[in-house]
Amino acid sequence: PWPALGSPRGATEATNAQSLAALRSAIRDASRQRGRFEVWVTHMFVLADLTGQNTGVGEGLLLRAAADGAPQVLARWSAA
């Protein structure tokens, strides 16, 4: 378990900001390493806060860091 992937609902603004910073950093780190692939399971609220895009139940996003370091959505995937 990684607390940064936990639901932001009910957490403090400071905790949510720290979690998003940790996730953005991890995406940047993984994007720099050729052949690196990670699977994270989290809440749609986390993905929305991280990418600025809403997701559906059971939907996944393929992300990488853009040139400016921000999470970039490359693809969407639905399990349904």
N, C-alpha and C positions, 0 to 999 in steps of 0.2 A: 504493500500500500504506500502511496505517495500522497501526503496531505494536499499538495498543490492541485491534485486532480479531484479533490472532494468538492461537494456542492458549495457554491458561494452563498447560498441562502442561509441566513442566520449568522454568518460570520461578520466580523468587523470590516470596515473599509480598508484598514491597514493590512489585515490578514489577506483579504482578497487581492490587494495591490501586490503584496509579497508573492502570493501564489502565481499571479499572472506574470510577474517578473521572472520567477523561476521557470515557468513554462516557456516563455519567450527565449530565455537563455538556453534551455535544453534544445529547443528547435534550432536555434542558431548553431549550437555545438554539433548536433546531429547532421545538419545541412553541410557543414564544413568537411565532414568525413565521407569520402567516397565509399559507396556501397553500404553505408549505415542505414538501417531501417529500424524504427521502433513502433510498437503498437501501444497506444494508450487507450484505456477505457475510462470514460468520464461522463459527465452530465452535459446535456445540451446547453445549460446555462454557462458552463465553463467554455464550451466551444464558441458560443455567441459573444462572450466577453473577450475571448482571445482573438477571434477573427472578425467580429462585427457582423457576422452572418448567422441567421437562424438555421437550425437543423431540425429534422423530424425525429421521431422516436425510432431508434435502431439505425439511424443514419450515421455514416462515418465520413470523415474528411481526410484527404491526403494533403499534408501540409509540408511546406519547406520555408526557409527564411528567404525573403526577397533581398535585393541588393542593400536596402536600408535596414535589414534585420527584422522587419515586421513579418509576422506569419502570413504566408500566401497560400490560398486554397488552390491546389492543382486539380483536384477531382473530388467528386462526391460519390458516395456509395450507399445504397440502401439494402438492408437485409430483408426487407419485406417484398 
